[in-house]
Amino acid sequence: MSRRSLCIKKDKSVRWYADNSELNGIKEAEIPDILIFGGICVSPEIEIDLRKSIELAKAEFGPYRAPVKWNFKDLKRQYQKEGREEVYNELLKSSKDWRRRIFEEASKHDFKIIIACVESHSASKKVIRSLKEDLTRFVFNNGLMRYGLHVQEEQPYRAEVVLDWPDRGDSKPFDSEYAWAYLKGTTPENVPYHCGKLESLCFHDSVVYTNMSHSVLLQFADLIVGATRECIEVCLEKKKSGYGIEMLQIVKDKFRGYPNNIVGRGVSVAASQQSKLKEKIQLGITNLVVNA
């Protein structure tokens, strides 16, 4: 049986729309030392209805194609350049409301959430910055490995990874990791992917990049990552409560591994044992999200 025939077992394909965020974990860290990367896995057949539902939710508060993010203030300059400051101000005032409506509408559809979280082993600004590219590639491969296992289980005829255009236009951390995973089934350090070569799972032969401002599903991936970031901050006791937890409660059954194995299957955490980051996230997700 040919490699291609092994792929075509079900009449469906899947895409992982993923974005990134970061936060301070180690208290004495001079700059953010925890990277978060991930988003939603959805079939193109489902994503049309998912996108329309999100656009309907957005239309209750402003233009249905207006770009949104979890940290909506990040988009202020873009709205100013486009001469839409009035739209920006209205959306800023109603940000909690439209975020809730988006999560409520999205929860009606079939998708999976896969998130990776990686902690730097240094609190030094200089060290963290020097390792930023390696950490970015590492958090990407942690998420990509989980997505590969998801694809292996679902057996679609095609799998893709869709990312926002990277900071400063540097796509090397993603391109190099993906190329090794596609052809070799390993990281550049020869750490094996448990799903095997991505090529054998009928992955697209490269990452697909687009502009988040024009991709509703990348915007939703950003909302998922932003909500997860707030949840982790509460898990680390950096906040007493977080609006993000309320949003994750709405879509909690969408996490891969729900309800008992979210951390490990849907949320990958790579951290030192001393920080107990994984244990804190696992306890927090269980108590604050799943059992809430």
C-alpha positions in Angstrom: 0.0 0.0 0.0 1.4 3.4 -1.0 2.1 6.2 1.5 -0.7 8.3 -0.1 -3.3 5.5 0.1 -2.5 5.2 3.9 -3.6 8.9 4.3 -7.0 8.7 2.6 -9.1 7.0 5.2 -11.7 9.6 5.9 -13.3 12.2 3.7 -12.2 15.3 5.6 -9.2 17.6 6.2 -8.1 19.6 9.2 -6.3 22.9 9.9 -4.6 24.1 13.1 -4.9 27.9 13.4 -2.3 28.9 16.0 -1.0 32.1 17.6 1.4 33.0 20.4 1.6 34.9 23.7 3.9 35.2 26.7 3.9 36.1 30.4 6.2 36.3 33.4 6.4 33.1 35.4 9.5 33.2 37.5 8.9 36.2 39.9 12.3 37.7 39.5 12.4 37.4 35.7 13.3 40.7 34.0 11.1 40.0 31.0 8.4 37.4 30.1 9.9 34.0 30.5 6.9 31.7 29.6 5.9 31.3 26.0 2.4 30.1 25.0 1.5 28.9 21.5 -1.6 27.3 20.1 -5.1 27.6 19.0 -7.9 25.6 17.3 -8.0 22.5 15.1 -11.0 22.6 12.7 -12.1 21.0 9.5 -12.6 23.4 6.5 -16.2 22.1 6.3 -16.9 23.2 9.9 -14.8 26.4 9.7 -17.2 28.1 7.4 -20.0 27.9 9.9 -17.7 28.7 12.7 -16.4 31.8 11.0 -20.0 32.9 10.2 -21.0 32.5 13.8 -18.1 34.5 15.1 -18.8 37.2 12.5 -22.5 37.3 13.6 -21.3 37.8 17.2 -18.9 40.6 16.2 -21.7 42.3 14.2 -23.7 42.8 17.4 -21.0 45.3 18.5 -19.5 46.7 15.3 -18.5 45.7 11.7 -18.5 42.0 11.3 -15.1 42.0 9.7 -13.5 44.3 12.2 -10.3 42.7 13.5 -10.2 41.7 17.2 -7.7 40.4 19.7 -7.7 39.3 23.3 -5.5 42.4 24.1 -7.6 44.6 21.9 -5.5 47.7 22.6 -2.7 46.1 20.5 -4.9 47.0 17.5 -5.3 50.7 18.3 -2.6 51.9 15.8 -4.1 49.8 13.0 -7.6 51.3 13.5 -6.0 54.8 13.6 -4.2 54.2 10.3 -7.4 53.1 8.8 -9.3 56.1 10.1 -11.6 54.0 12.2 -11.0 55.3 15.7 -14.7 55.5 16.4 -15.1 51.8 15.7 -12.0 51.1 17.8 -13.4 53.1 20.8 -16.8 51.4 20.6 -15.2 47.9 20.5 -12.8 48.7 23.3 -15.7 49.7 25.6 -17.6 46.5 24.8 -14.6 44.2 24.8 -15.8 41.9 27.5 -19.2 41.6 25.9 -18.1 40.7 22.4 -15.5 38.3 23.7 -18.2 36.4 25.6 -20.5 36.4 22.6 -17.7 35.1 20.4 -17.0 32.2 22.8 -20.7 31.4 23.2 -21.3 31.3 19.4 -18.1 29.3 18.8 -18.9 26.7 21.4 -21.8 25.5 19.2 -19.3 24.1 16.7 -16.9 21.2 16.5 -13.3 22.1 17.0 -10.4 21.1 19.3 -8.0 23.3 21.3 -4.3 22.5 21.4 -2.0 24.7 23.4 1.8 24.5 24.2 3.5 26.2 27.1 7.2 26.4 27.6 9.2 28.0 30.5 12.6 29.5 30.1 15.1 28.2 32.6 16.6 31.6 33.2 15.4 34.9 34.7 18.1 36.9 32.9 16.8 39.3 30.3 20.0 38.8 28.2 19.7 35.0 28.4 16.0 34.9 27.6 16.5 37.1 24.6 19.4 35.1 23.3 17.3 31.9 23.5 14.1 33.5 22.2 14.4 31.8 18.7 15.1 28.4 20.3 12.2 28.8 22.8 9.9 29.8 20.0 10.8 26.8 18.0 10.5 24.6 21.1 7.0 25.8 22.0 6.0 25.4 18.4 7.2 21.8 18.2 5.4 21.0 21.5 2.2 22.1 20.0 2.9 20.6 16.6 3.6 17.2 18.2 0.1 17.3 19.9 -1.5 18.3 16.6 0.3 15.5 14.8 -1.1 13.0 17.3 -4.6 14.5 16.8 -4.2 14.1 13.0 -3.0 10.5 13.5 -6.1 9.8 15.4 -8.5 11.5 13.1 -6.8 10.3 9.9 -7.9 13.2 7.5 -6.8 13.2 3.9 -5.0 16.5 4.5 -3.6 18.5 7.4 -2.4 22.1 7.5 -0.9 24.6 10.0 -2.0 28.2 9.6 0.0 30.9 11.4 0.0 34.7 11.7 3.0 36.3 10.0 5.7 36.1 12.6 7.2 39.0 14.6 9.7 41.0 12.6 9.0 38.6 9.6 11.2 35.9 11.0 9.6 32.6 10.1 12.8 30.5 10.5 11.9 28.9 13.9 8.7 27.6 12.4 10.0 26.7 9.0 13.0 24.7 10.2 11.0 22.8 12.9 8.3 22.0 10.4 10.7 20.8 7.7 12.4 18.3 10.1 9.0 17.1 11.4 7.7 16.7 7.8 10.6 14.8 6.3 12.3 13.1 9.3 9.6 12.9 12.0 12.0 14.5 14.5 13.1 17.8 15.8 16.5 19.2 14.6 17.9 17.7 17.8 16.6 14.3 16.7 13.8 14.1 19.3 11.2 11.9 17.7 7.6 12.9 17.0 5.4 10.1 18.4 3.1 10.5 15.4 6.0 9.9 13.0 6.8 11.9 9.9 4.2 14.6 9.1 4.6 13.6 5.4 3.2 10.2 6.2 0.1 11.8 7.8 -0.6 13.8 4.6 0.4 17.2 6.1 0.8 20.1 3.7 4.6 20.3 2.9 5.0 23.7 4.6 3.5 26.1 7.1 0.9 28.5 5.7 1.1 32.1 6.8 -1.5 34.8 6.7 -2.5 38.1 8.2 -4.5 37.8 11.4 -6.4 41.0 10.7 -8.0 39.3 7.8 -8.4 35.8 9.3 -11.4 35.4 11.7 -10.2 32.0 12.8 -6.7 33.3 13.6 -8.4 36.0 15.6 -10.3 33.4 17.5 -7.1 31.4 18.1 -5.6 34.6 19.6 -8.7 34.9 21.9 -8.2 31.2 23.0 -4.5 31.8 23.7 -5.2 35.1 25.5 -7.8 33.4 27.7 -5.4 30.6 28.5 -2.7 33.1 29.4 -5.0 34.7 32.0 -5.9 31.3 33.3 -2.2 30.4 33.8 -1.6 33.8 35.5 -4.3 32.8 38.0 -2.8 29.3 38.4 0.5 31.0 39.2 -1.3 33.3 41.7 -0.3 36.4 39.8 -4.0 37.3 39.6 -6.8 36.4 42.0 -9.2 36.0 39.1 -9.3 36.3 35.4 -12.0 36.9 32.7 -10.1 34.4 30.6 -11.2 31.6 33.0 -14.8 32.4 32.4 -14.2 32.2 28.6 -12.4 28.8 28.8 -15.3 27.4 30.9 -17.6 28.1 27.9 -15.3 26.0 25.5 -13.8 23.6 28.0 -15.1 20.5 26.2 -13.2 21.6 23.1 -9.8 21.0 24.7 -8.2 17.8 23.4 -8.1 15.3 26.3 -11.2 16.8 28.0 -12.2 16.2 30.8 -9.4 14.2 32.5 -6.4 14.5 30.3 -6.4 18.1 29.1 -2.8 18.8 30.4 -0.7 16.3 28.4 -3.1 15.9 25.4 -4.6 19.3 24.9 -2.2 21.5 26.8 1.5 20.6 26.7 3.7 22.1 29.5 7.5 22.0 29.4 9.0 23.4 32.6 11.5 22.7 35.3 10.4 20.5 38.2 11.5 23.3 40.6 8.9 25.7 39.3 6.1 23.2 39.5 4.5 25.0 36.5 2.9 21.9 35.1 1.4 20.8 38.4 0.0 24.3 39.0 -1.5 24.5 35.5 -3.0 21.0 35.8 -4.5 21.8 39.2 -5.8 25.2 38.0 -7.5 23.9 34.8 -9.1 21.0 36.8 -10.5 23.2 39.5 -11.1 26.5 37.7 -12.2 25.4 34.3 -13.3 21.7 34.1 -15.0 21.4 37.5 -16.3 25.0 37.7 
